[in-house]
Amino acid sequence: MTAAKTNATIRYTAMRFGIFVLCFAFVALLVQFGILPKGLGNSNFVWVPLLAIIISAPLSFVLLRKQRDAMSEQLAPRVDQAKARLDARLESNRSQEDGALQ
């Protein structure tokens, strides 16, 4: 594996977090300047992060497609290996149960 592929998950996570932080700052500025409402009562603490999540999710989905694919390529063999080990253990347990019934 290349160095870029070994860090695909870290890179994707960092970029996703960066997009969220930018959206959070953007929403906070809009609230600060009165373009968006501050919320009801003291709900500003919850309003700004939730709106930032709602905005950053589709942006991440579109903008980080290449990084998500690289991460998937990195993780797919590990998932397949884990499934193979689980299948082998399940088959071993089935054969033990069959032996106990005879």
HELIX and SHEET records of a PDB file:
HELIX    1   1 ALA A    3  THR A    6  1                                   4    
HELIX    2   2 ALA A    8  GLN A   32  1                                  25    
HELIX    3   3 ASN A   44  LEU A   63  1                                  20    
HELIX    4   4 ARG A   65  LEU A  101  1                                  37    
END                                                                             
